[in-house]
Amino acid sequence: MGHLEGHKVTKPDGKPLTYLSFDDGDVAYLVANFDSSHLKNELKTAEIEEAVANQWGEDDNVVYWREYAKVCRKAMDAHRARQPKPVTGKVSVTAVKEAHNIVDVVNHYTRLRKVGGNYKGVCPFHDDKQPSLTVSDKLQKFHCFSCERRGDVVDFVREIENTDVKGACRLLVGGVP
């Protein structure tokens, strides 16, 4: 990152804790060099790294990853703010897709479990006994290997709620996770 500063803080046990803090220049760097999906991945990485560092008692790393996660969230907020605002009464399908994680939405309708890099669950579109629905967090797509339904978050809501694209977008904007 471009604008890192070292700071020293004293921990409760009296030992010094040195960590890097991030500033608005770092947020600007992330906004300029990372798209929304990469920022989501960076945030997930930071949260995982923080948990691992916490488990191993690495206080310096816990603080670093916590601060980096805050910067990623700020950069994601800045990205959202730069998105074109929909005209009153109209919904931007692309903006809706980017604003909703397919795993969260599908998990609202059927329980998903992480298997490798994807999530699997019982398909809500048909009488399914075995998990045949696969959801990719990375690709933001779903696919049922039994009924062959597939698509993105808007397609999923359109199918499950028996509506059109416009209706699916409005449902997502209005409160379906």
HELIX and SHEET records of a PDB file:
HELIX    1   1 ASP A   24  ASN A   33  1                                  10    
HELIX    2   2 SER A   36  GLN A   55  1                                  20    
HELIX    3   3 ASP A   59  ARG A   82  1                                  24    
HELIX    4   4 VAL A   93  ALA A   99  1                                   7    
HELIX    5   5 ILE A  102  TYR A  109  1                                   8    
HELIX    6   6 VAL A  153  ILE A  160  1                                   8    
HELIX    7   7 VAL A  165  GLY A  174  1                                  10    
SHEET    1   A 2 GLU A   5  THR A  10  0                                        
SHEET    2   A 2 PRO A  16  SER A  21 -1                                        
SHEET    1   B 5 LEU A 112  VAL A 115  0                                        
SHEET    2   B 5 ASN A 118  GLY A 121 -1                                        
SHEET    3   B 5 LEU A 133  SER A 136 -1                                        
SHEET    4   B 5 LYS A 141  CYS A 144 -1                                        
SHEET    5   B 5 ARG A 150  GLY A 151 -1                                        
END                                                                             
